[in-house]
Amino acid sequence: MKHFLSIANATPDELKHMLGVARRLRDERDAGKANDPVLAGQTLAMLFEKPSLRTRVSFEQAMIELGGHSIIMGQEVGLGKRESVGDVAKVLGGMVHGIAARVFEHQKLIDFAEFGGVPVINMLSDESHPCQALADLMTLQDEFGADLTGRSVAFIGDGNNVARSVAILCGRLGVRFVLASPEGYEFTPQVQKQLLADAPGMDLEVIVDPIDAVKGVDAVFTDTFTSMGQEDEKQARLEAFKGYQVNDGLVSHAADHAVVLHCLPAYRGVEITDEVMDGPRSRVFPEAHNRLHAQKGLLAVLMGGV
């Protein structure tokens, strides 16, 4: 694995190894033991086109705890405006040891990988959010054990970048994935075809009814109905997603042991209620904390050769 632009960049064994490393590093940290400085002397350049809380803090802290350093850059870089992505990549590739970018267009990440000459990590694009998916499935491992084969999850909401990444990772780890979306917001046939190509044999279902989706599942996922860059669609989306709120009534149809996840930020009272988000089934904040540990596993493997 040279880059991590998508879950599809890693084999099932590589993904399991990465998550195993993440759990080991977390256990060391929880025991008060410093992690080995496997990234000592290395620098990660982090570029942000979109706002960030969990992504920035988790990557920056991960580099610190693994003995490395990070450089944070925002709009001043002017990707594709002040300079082409290819030129920025060539400059950074001669100065740092890895590039991580949080962008709108996924093509920018592809360009970084082509021209940078160093490992490139997708911190989020409109197409994919693989780092979030790692933390999500790590949270399920905390709940159900390292081997998730035969488990099932329902994603209630838009068939967006998070849903696509979670779906691929579920497919690669033997987890059944059900998406419930209103018509026009589901995975397109083209996306479904690509998902099945990226995770052959995955158990994938795309339906409209959220109650049918959550029946008997081990975990219920949701996300904001309006992602960054979709603000002009907000009213139309809120209307389309009426009936898709993750509330006590919906969650009652899941398995008795089912947990609820949300990648955050959450719009409480819209896609999820306070009662669920702060209730006994919620693993939302442990999921957020696992962003740090999943990032450490990723960086240790990709840049540290662990």
C-alpha positions as CSV (number, residue, x, y, z in Angstrom):
1,M,0.0,0.0,0.0
2,K,1.7,3.2,-1.2
3,H,-1.1,5.7,-0.7
4,F,-4.4,5.7,1.2
5,L,-6.9,7.6,-1.1
6,S,-9.6,5.0,-0.6
7,I,-10.4,1.9,1.4
8,A,-9.9,0.1,-1.9
9,N,-6.2,1.0,-1.8
10,A,-5.7,-1.6,0.9
11,T,-6.3,-5.4,0.9
12,P,-8.5,-7.0,3.6
13,D,-5.3,-8.3,5.3
14,E,-3.7,-4.8,5.2
15,L,-6.9,-3.2,6.7
16,K,-7.0,-5.8,9.5
17,H,-3.3,-5.2,10.2
18,M,-3.8,-1.5,10.3
19,L,-6.7,-1.8,12.7
20,G,-4.7,-4.2,14.9
21,V,-1.8,-1.8,15.0
22,A,-4.3,1.0,16.0
23,R,-5.6,-1.1,18.9
24,R,-2.1,-2.0,20.1
25,L,-1.0,1.7,20.0
26,R,-4.2,2.7,21.9
27,D,-3.6,0.0,24.5
28,E,-0.1,1.3,25.1
29,R,-1.4,4.9,25.4
30,D,-4.1,3.8,27.8
31,A,-1.5,2.0,30.0
32,G,0.5,5.3,30.2
33,K,3.2,4.0,28.0
34,A,4.6,6.1,25.2
35,N,4.3,4.7,21.7
36,D,7.5,3.8,19.9
37,P,8.6,6.9,17.8
38,V,8.3,5.1,14.5
39,L,7.9,8.4,12.7
40,A,10.9,10.2,14.3
41,G,12.4,12.6,11.8
42,Q,9.4,12.5,9.5
43,T,7.1,15.4,8.6
44,L,3.5,15.2,7.3
45,A,2.2,18.1,5.3
46,M,-1.5,18.6,5.9
47,L,-3.6,20.7,3.5
48,F,-7.1,21.8,4.3
49,E,-9.7,23.1,1.8
50,K,-12.5,22.3,4.2
51,P,-13.1,23.0,7.9
52,S,-11.9,20.4,10.3
53,L,-12.0,19.4,14.0
54,R,-11.5,15.6,14.4
55,T,-9.4,15.2,11.3
56,R,-6.9,17.9,12.1
57,V,-6.5,17.1,15.8
58,S,-6.3,13.4,15.3
59,F,-3.6,13.6,12.6
60,E,-1.6,16.3,14.3
61,Q,-1.7,14.5,17.7
62,A,-1.0,11.2,16.0
63,M,2.2,12.6,14.4
64,I,3.3,13.9,17.8
65,E,2.7,10.6,19.6
66,L,4.6,8.7,16.9
67,G,7.6,11.0,17.2
68,G,6.9,13.0,14.0
69,H,5.9,16.5,13.0
70,S,3.2,18.1,11.0
71,I,2.8,21.3,8.9
72,I,-0.7,22.7,8.6
73,M,-1.7,24.6,5.5
74,G,-5.0,26.1,4.5
75,Q,-6.5,28.3,1.8
76,E,-3.2,30.2,1.4
77,V,-1.9,27.4,-0.7
78,G,-4.5,28.0,-3.4
79,L,-4.6,24.5,-4.7
80,G,-5.4,24.6,-8.5
81,K,-5.6,28.4,-8.4
82,R,-2.4,30.0,-7.2
83,E,-0.5,26.9,-8.3
84,S,-1.5,23.6,-9.9
85,V,-1.9,20.6,-7.7
86,G,0.9,18.9,-9.6
87,D,3.3,21.7,-8.9
88,V,2.4,21.9,-5.2
89,A,2.9,18.1,-5.0
90,K,6.3,18.2,-6.6
91,V,7.4,21.0,-4.2
92,L,6.1,19.2,-1.1
93,G,7.4,15.8,-2.1
94,G,11.0,17.2,-2.0
95,M,10.6,18.6,1.5
96,V,8.3,16.3,3.5
97,H,7.8,12.6,4.0
98,G,4.0,12.4,3.5
99,I,1.1,14.5,2.3
100,A,-2.4,14.4,3.7
101,A,-5.2,16.5,2.1
102,R,-8.8,17.4,3.0
103,V,-10.3,18.5,-0.3
104,F,-13.4,18.9,-2.4
105,E,-12.4,17.2,-5.7
106,H,-11.0,13.7,-5.3
107,Q,-8.9,14.3,-8.4
108,K,-6.6,16.5,-6.4
109,L,-5.7,13.6,-4.3
110,I,-5.0,11.5,-7.4
111,D,-2.7,14.3,-8.6
112,F,-0.9,14.5,-5.3
113,A,-0.2,10.7,-5.5
114,E,1.0,11.0,-9.1
115,F,3.3,13.9,-8.7
116,G,4.4,14.0,-5.0
117,G,6.6,11.0,-4.8
118,V,5.7,10.4,-1.1
119,P,2.7,8.6,0.5
120,V,-0.6,10.5,0.2
121,I,-3.5,10.2,2.6
122,N,-7.1,11.2,1.9
123,M,-8.3,13.2,4.9
124,L,-11.7,13.6,3.1
125,S,-12.9,14.2,-0.4
126,D,-16.3,14.5,-1.9
127,E,-15.9,10.9,-3.1
128,S,-14.4,9.2,-0.1
129,H,-13.6,9.4,3.6
130,P,-11.5,6.3,4.4
131,C,-10.0,7.6,7.6
132,Q,-13.5,8.0,9.1
133,A,-14.4,4.5,8.0
134,L,-11.4,3.1,9.9
135,A,-12.5,4.7,13.1
136,D,-16.0,3.6,12.6
137,L,-15.1,-0.1,12.1
138,M,-12.6,0.1,15.0
139,T,-15.5,1.2,17.2
140,L,-17.5,-1.8,16.1
141,Q,-14.5,-4.0,16.9
142,D,-14.4,-2.5,20.4
143,E,-18.0,-3.6,20.7
144,F,-18.1,-7.0,19.0
145,G,-14.5,-8.2,18.8
146,A,-11.8,-8.0,16.2
147,D,-13.5,-10.4,13.8
148,L,-16.6,-8.7,12.5
149,T,-17.6,-11.4,10.0
150,G,-21.3,-11.8,9.9
151,R,-22.2,-8.5,11.7
152,S,-24.5,-6.1,10.0
153,V,-24.9,-2.3,9.9
154,A,-27.5,0.1,8.6
155,F,-26.5,3.5,7.3
156,I,-29.5,5.9,7.5
157,G,-29.1,8.9,5.3
158,D,-27.3,10.2,2.2
159,G,-25.2,7.8,0.1
160,N,-22.3,10.2,0.5
161,N,-18.6,9.9,0.9
162,V,-18.8,8.4,4.4
163,A,-21.4,5.9,3.4
164,R,-19.3,4.7,0.5
165,S,-16.2,4.3,2.5
166,V,-17.9,2.5,5.3
167,A,-19.6,0.2,2.8
168,I,-16.3,-0.8,1.2
169,L,-14.7,-1.4,4.5
170,C,-17.7,-3.5,5.7
171,G,-17.5,-5.5,2.5
172,R,-13.8,-6.2,3.0
173,L,-14.3,-7.3,6.6
174,G,-17.3,-9.5,6.0
175,V,-20.0,-7.1,7.4
176,R,-23.4,-6.8,5.8
177,F,-24.1,-3.2,4.8
178,V,-27.6,-1.7,4.3
179,L,-28.2,1.8,3.0
180,A,-31.6,3.5,3.6
181,S,-32.0,6.7,1.6
182,P,-34.9,8.5,-0.1
183,E,-35.0,8.2,-3.9
184,G,-32.4,10.3,-5.5
185,Y,-30.0,10.2,-2.6
186,E,-29.1,6.5,-2.6
187,F,-26.0,4.9,-4.2
188,T,-26.3,5.2,-7.9
189,P,-26.1,2.0,-10.0
190,Q,-22.6,3.1,-11.0
191,V,-21.6,3.5,-7.3
192,Q,-23.1,0.1,-6.4
193,K,-21.2,-1.5,-9.3
194,Q,-17.9,0.1,-8.1
195,L,-18.5,-1.0,-4.5
196,L,-19.0,-4.6,-5.5
197,A,-15.8,-4.4,-7.6
198,D,-13.9,-2.9,-4.7
199,A,-15.3,-5.5,-2.3
200,P,-16.2,-8.6,-4.3
201,G,-18.9,-10.7,-2.6
202,M,-20.0,-8.0,-0.2
203,D,-23.5,-8.2,1.2
204,L,-24.9,-4.9,0.0
205,E,-28.5,-3.7,0.1
206,V,-29.9,-0.4,-0.9
207,I,-33.5,0.3,0.2
208,V,-35.8,3.2,0.9
209,D,-37.5,2.3,4.2
210,P,-35.3,3.1,7.2
211,I,-37.3,0.7,9.5
212,D,-36.6,-2.2,7.2
213,A,-33.0,-1.2,7.0
214,V,-32.4,-1.3,10.8
215,K,-34.3,-4.5,11.6
216,G,-32.0,-6.8,13.6
217,V,-28.8,-5.0,12.7
218,D,-25.8,-4.7,15.1
219,A,-25.1,-1.0,14.4
220,V,-27.0,2.0,13.1
221,F,-24.9,4.7,11.4
222,T,-26.0,8.2,10.4
223,D,-24.5,11.4,9.1
224,T,-25.6,15.0,8.4
225,F,-28.2,15.1,5.6
226,T,-26.4,18.2,4.1
227,S,-22.6,17.9,3.7
228,M,-20.1,20.7,3.2
229,G,-20.6,22.2,-0.3
230,Q,-24.3,21.3,-0.4
231,E,-25.6,24.2,1.5
232,D,-27.7,25.4,-1.4
233,E,-29.6,22.1,-1.3
234,K,-30.3,22.3,2.4
235,Q,-34.1,22.9,2.3
236,A,-34.7,20.3,-0.4
237,R,-32.6,17.8,1.5
238,L,-34.4,18.4,4.8
239,E,-37.7,17.8,3.1
240,A,-36.5,14.6,1.3
241,F,-35.1,13.1,4.5
242,K,-38.1,13.6,6.7
243,G,-38.7,10.2,8.3
244,Y,-35.0,9.3,8.3
245,Q,-34.1,10.7,11.7
246,V,-32.3,8.3,14.0
247,N,-34.5,8.4,17.1
248,D,-35.6,6.0,19.8
249,G,-38.5,4.7,17.6
250,L,-36.2,3.8,14.7
251,V,-33.5,2.3,16.8
252,S,-36.0,0.1,18.7
253,H,-36.2,-2.0,15.5
254,A,-32.5,-2.8,15.6
255,A,-31.0,-5.7,17.7
256,D,-31.3,-5.2,21.5
257,H,-27.5,-4.9,21.6
258,A,-27.2,-2.5,18.7
259,V,-25.1,0.6,19.0
260,V,-25.4,4.0,17.2
261,L,-22.6,5.9,15.4
262,H,-22.4,9.3,13.9
263,C,-19.2,10.7,12.3
264,L,-19.9,14.3,13.5
265,P,-20.5,17.1,13.4
266,A,-24.1,16.3,14.3
267,Y,-27.2,18.5,13.8
268,R,-29.1,17.4,16.8
269,G,-32.8,17.2,16.3
270,V,-32.4,16.8,12.6
271,E,-30.7,13.5,11.6
272,I,-30.3,12.3,15.2
273,T,-32.0,13.1,18.5
274,D,-30.4,14.1,21.8
275,E,-32.0,11.0,23.4
276,V,-30.1,8.7,21.0
277,M,-26.9,10.6,20.7
278,D,-26.5,10.9,24.5
279,G,-28.2,7.6,25.3
280,P,-26.9,4.2,26.3
281,R,-26.7,2.9,22.7
282,S,-24.5,5.8,21.5
283,R,-20.9,5.2,20.8
284,V,-20.5,8.6,19.0
285,F,-17.8,10.0,21.2
286,P,-15.7,6.9,21.6
287,E,-16.0,6.7,17.7
288,A,-14.7,10.3,17.6
289,H,-11.8,9.4,19.9
290,N,-11.0,6.4,17.7
291,R,-10.1,8.9,14.9
292,L,-6.8,9.5,16.8
293,H,-6.1,5.8,17.2
294,A,-7.1,4.8,13.7
295,Q,-4.9,7.6,12.3
296,K,-2.0,6.4,14.3
297,G,-2.4,2.9,12.9
298,L,-2.6,4.2,9.4
299,L,0.5,6.4,9.8
300,A,2.5,3.8,11.5
301,V,1.9,1.3,8.7
302,L,2.0,3.7,5.7
303,M,4.9,5.9,6.8
304,G,6.5,3.9,9.6
305,G,6.6,0.4,8.0
306,V,5.1,-1.2,11.1
